[in-house]
Amino acid sequence: LEGFIVMPWETETDSTGKLVAISNSVWHFAATVSDGEDGVTLSSSAVSSVGQSEAIDKTIDLSTLQRDTGYRLTRLGASVFDGKSRLGSVRLVCEDLLAIGDKAFFNSSVSRILPEEVFPNLETVGALAFQGARRFVAPKLKSVGGSAFEGGALTNFYPTTITFPMNNAVFYKQTGLRGDFVIDSPTKSIPLEFFGNCQSISSLTVNSPVETIDSWAFYHCGGRCKIYWNVPAPKTLGSCAFGTQSSTGPFAQLICSTREATEGFMKFADGTASSKEKMNFVPIELIDPKYLTRAFLGDAKRSR
């Protein structure tokens, strides 16, 4: 196939018969058995000296790994492609993949994961795992590390309901990220820069109790973004948690479902003049009912 590295994969074992590596004439991966006898984790990678020219700007095809070796690729280890600056894309059997480790594709030139960035069984994405990913779909996601999508190229992300524990800067500076997001996470704080500078998001609905909003969490989300706050106001608000770079806005619209929540936020906003600290409150009457999912402080129940 044009542009593909399709050489057969072979296994390497130690003196006890334990799997230690999987390789072909171009690529060499450290490998360990995981997730049952037929599951494998690939960790550090290297390109052979004779295969340097064959690896440049090509697609490495890992979808044939099970056919060639009997092992399913279930986990990509930390830094497996970190620093590989001349690789075009990676082809996987995405249905088998359960975890992608820290910095797996960081600082690499991997522009695409084929057939598409759709991972039906993926549960874990490590910190700084991707750089430049455009589309990411993983409906069973349980954990996402900090700055997982470094690079600012993300436009589509699923699940849009955030039920996994939140970490710093997961979506930071994803200026083209679109959609309506819901926070329903067990985490009691919205971390540093979590949605900071996400200028194309339509709405963010907060349904899980939050005690702290860290600095820059919703900074510069843009005037088209509506933040529907369906829980009591936080106890702590970090610097520049809301606001924008310009004194004239546009500011994201903070829409609280109760008067008490609005008053709770007002104690942080009173007397604030800096555009980096401002909040743009919207009257409760303007709330779109479809985003109101819970009742608090005696308000009538509303169904989504």
Disulfide bonds with the S-S distance in Angstrom:
none
